[in-house]
Amino acid sequence: MDGGEIIGAMAVFAVLVVPSLGLTARFALKPIVESILRIRDGLDRQRPMVEDPRVASLQQEVLELRETVDRLAAAAEFDAQLRVGAAAPQLPRA
């Protein structure tokens, strides 16, 4: 085999074999990968979001603090508008 034959064989390999292997791998692996992703997604949905009751308690406390801060911010804005003399909007009720 001389250099020209080797280059010709490599060209045929590059033009015909590599794309056909790529297409075969794509069509063969795509259903497998999609099924693995579906299984993984299903397992994630079955798992509870919070496993530790202490974390759930902390999340509830953060939500309550956020609501309190929102009410305090609304009250402060209401007070500022009263001090300026603007038309007073209704203060949201908790």
Beta strands, then each sheet from edge to edge (+ up, - down):
end
